[in-house]
Amino acid sequence: MLGQFLSRIVRRGTLTIVRPSGRQESFGTGEPQVTVKFHDKRAMSELALNPDLKLGELYMNGRLTVENGDIADLLSLLITNLSKAKATGLLRPLRTFRRMTRRLAQFNPAWRAKVHVAHHYDLSGKLYDLFLDRDRQYSCAYFSTPGETLEEAQIAKKRHIAAKLSLDKPGLKVLDIGCGWGGLALDLARDCNAHVFGVTLSENQIAVARERAQSAKLSDRCRFELVDYRALGGSYDRIVSVGMFEHVGVAYYPAFFAKARELLTDDGVMLLHTIGRTDGPGSTNPWITKYIFPGGYVPALSEVMQAVEESGLIVTDVEVWRLHYAETLKEWRRRFMANRTEAMRLYDERFCRMWEFYLAGSEMAFRHDSEVVFQIQLVKRQGALPLTRDYMTDTERTMRFAGVERMPRERRVG
């Protein structure tokens, strides 16, 4: 079964599999050439029956190893070929089945959303220091000029977002939905003279964000709470959400945008930054759901827009970032591998292999498949923003963020 599947899929590049007996079989032709070894007989049948889940599990557990190349090379070869197979309709039955069952996987009421967030974001902060920038920006960086470092590209991302928020007067009230460790909120408070309220469901993130605000003497203008967006009240001049919408779930899109409209002032502006897919509605990879982001889903633009239109909000700008996240993930993976020994001290070999698979697979999805980043600007009133986009570029060119603080009480690595 596995051989039949690979012979139909692999056309570009050469994949060689080594059976436990030592027998080898190759699929495809040309470069790149990748060799995979199976260490027990059951591994091959398990992979054939459920490849999307079992490939990652077999790699995590050491039952499958990459002998020629590394896991990134293997995933690059497979995703490149699978993307072409997807276009031919070969995988259509599987995609249809997953779409039919995706709402169950995305069941995400408030109580369960907190559990889902804790699964990923309440891991040790030291882990994230192994591969993120010093501000712990855990979302796509914006490589605005060639040769930028990750730190520079993450600052550029925040500057790009701030320009789209049109923070044209001091003292604006800003809501940051999914504030992470507080980096963007602190910069908006410090450098844009805004009053920022950041919310997250991560216990670890909220503790760090509050301590950073206190250390920066910004607690009077930047506060953080552990609360679900559905429980929020009040009104805000600006709303920003970066990397949180992927955790909402399709069934909850109407509630998300209805709440955003309720919270936004009549002349308010919202900026939504989310991973998206260019090939229409789909479903989440089962390995990602089980091990990395339970309840998560990357939306198609059509799914987002339908909910926006029903909410009464008005779309004023849409930007698509294509390879920026591939480059971000490439650097995250490089840093993680350089600090892998430290990761082993925090967790174990199985966790490290899981994280390698996650970072490499995500990078290749952005590089060779249909994943991108959408930035969507929204308002309640047509005249809330200038008629042309010039204000964005003018602001971005002149805005300068003062910098960031180090994470409190944690030794940085690498």
Secondary structure as the mmCIF struct_conf table of DSSP 4:
data_model
#
loop_
_struct_conf.conf_type_id
_struct_conf.id
_struct_conf.beg_label_comp_id
_struct_conf.beg_label_asym_id
_struct_conf.beg_label_seq_id
_struct_conf.end_label_comp_id
_struct_conf.end_label_asym_id
_struct_conf.end_label_seq_id
HELX_RH_AL_P HELX_RH_AL_P1 LEU A 2 ILE A 9
STRN STRN1 ARG A 12 VAL A 18
TURN_TY1_P TURN_TY1_P1 PRO A 20 SER A 21
BEND BEND1 GLY A 22 GLY A 22
STRN STRN2 GLN A 24 PHE A 38
BEND BEND2 HIS A 39 ASP A 40
HELX_RH_AL_P HELX_RH_AL_P2 LYS A 41 LEU A 49
HELX_RH_AL_P HELX_RH_AL_P3 PRO A 51 MET A 60
TURN_TY1_P TURN_TY1_P2 ASN A 61 GLY A 62
BEND BEND3 ARG A 63 ARG A 63
STRN STRN3 LEU A 64 ASN A 68
BEND BEND4 GLY A 69 GLY A 69
HELX_RH_AL_P HELX_RH_AL_P4 ILE A 71 THR A 88
TURN_TY1_P TURN_TY1_P3 GLY A 89 LEU A 91
HELX_RH_AL_P HELX_RH_AL_P5 ARG A 92 ALA A 105
TURN_TY1_P TURN_TY1_P4 GLN A 106 GLN A 106
HELX_RH_AL_P HELX_RH_AL_P6 ALA A 110 TYR A 121
TURN_TY1_P TURN_TY1_P5 ASP A 122 ASP A 122
BEND BEND5 LEU A 123 LEU A 123
HELX_RH_AL_P HELX_RH_AL_P7 GLY A 125 ASP A 129
TURN_TY1_P TURN_TY1_P6 LEU A 130 PHE A 131
BEND BEND6 LEU A 132 LEU A 132
TURN_TY1_P TURN_TY1_P7 ARG A 134 ASP A 135
BEND BEND7 SER A 139 SER A 139
BEND BEND8 THR A 145 THR A 145
TURN_TY1_P TURN_TY1_P8 PRO A 146 GLY A 147
HELX_RH_AL_P HELX_RH_AL_P8 LEU A 150 LEU A 165
TURN_TY1_P TURN_TY1_P9 SER A 166 SER A 166
BEND BEND9 LYS A 169 LYS A 169
TURN_TY1_P TURN_TY1_P10 PRO A 170 GLY A 171
STRN STRN4 LYS A 173 ILE A 177
BEND BEND10 GLY A 178 GLY A 178
TURN_TY1_P TURN_TY1_P11 GLY A 180 TRP A 181
BEND BEND11 GLY A 182 GLY A 182
HELX_RH_AL_P HELX_RH_AL_P9 GLY A 183 ASP A 191
BEND BEND12 CYS A 192 CYS A 192
STRN STRN5 HIS A 195 THR A 200
BEND BEND13 LEU A 201 LEU A 201
HELX_RH_AL_P HELX_RH_AL_P10 GLU A 203 SER A 215
TURN_TY1_P TURN_TY1_P12 ALA A 216 LYS A 217
TURN_TY1_P TURN_TY1_P13 SER A 219 ARG A 221
STRN STRN6 CYS A 222 LEU A 226
HELX_RH_3T_P HELX_RH_3T_P1 TYR A 229 ALA A 231
BEND BEND14 GLY A 234 GLY A 234
STRN STRN7 TYR A 236 VAL A 242
BEND BEND15 GLY A 243 GLY A 243
HELX_RH_3T_P HELX_RH_3T_P2 PHE A 245 HIS A 247
TURN_TY1_P TURN_TY1_P14 VAL A 248 VAL A 248
HELX_RH_3T_P HELX_RH_3T_P3 VAL A 250 TYR A 252
HELX_RH_AL_P HELX_RH_AL_P11 TYR A 253 LEU A 263
STRN STRN8 LEU A 264 ARG A 277
BEND BEND16 THR A 278 ASP A 279
BEND BEND17 PRO A 281 PRO A 281
HELX_RH_AL_P HELX_RH_AL_P12 PRO A 286 TYR A 291
TURN_TY1_P TURN_TY1_P15 ILE A 292 ILE A 292
TURN_TY1_P TURN_TY1_P16 PRO A 294 GLY A 295
HELX_LH_PP_P HELX_LH_PP_P1 VAL A 298 PRO A 299
STRN STRN9 ALA A 300 ALA A 300
HELX_RH_AL_P HELX_RH_AL_P13 LEU A 301 SER A 311
TURN_TY1_P TURN_TY1_P17 GLY A 312 GLY A 312
STRN STRN10 ILE A 314 TRP A 321
BEND BEND18 LEU A 323 LEU A 323
HELX_RH_AL_P HELX_RH_AL_P14 HIS A 324 ALA A 338
TURN_TY1_P TURN_TY1_P18 ASN A 339 ASN A 339
HELX_RH_AL_P HELX_RH_AL_P15 ARG A 340 LEU A 346
BEND BEND19 TYR A 347 TYR A 347
HELX_RH_AL_P HELX_RH_AL_P16 GLU A 349 HIS A 368
BEND BEND20 ASP A 369 SER A 370
STRN STRN11 GLU A 371 VAL A 379
BEND BEND21 LYS A 380 ARG A 381
HELX_RH_3T_P HELX_RH_3T_P4 GLN A 382 ALA A 384
BEND BEND22 LEU A 385 LEU A 385
BEND BEND23 LEU A 387 THR A 388
TURN_TY1_P TURN_TY1_P19 ARG A 389 ARG A 389
HELX_RH_AL_P HELX_RH_AL_P17 ASP A 390 THR A 398
HELX_LH_PP_P HELX_LH_PP_P2 GLU A 405 MET A 407
TURN_TY1_P TURN_TY1_P20 PRO A 408 ARG A 409
#
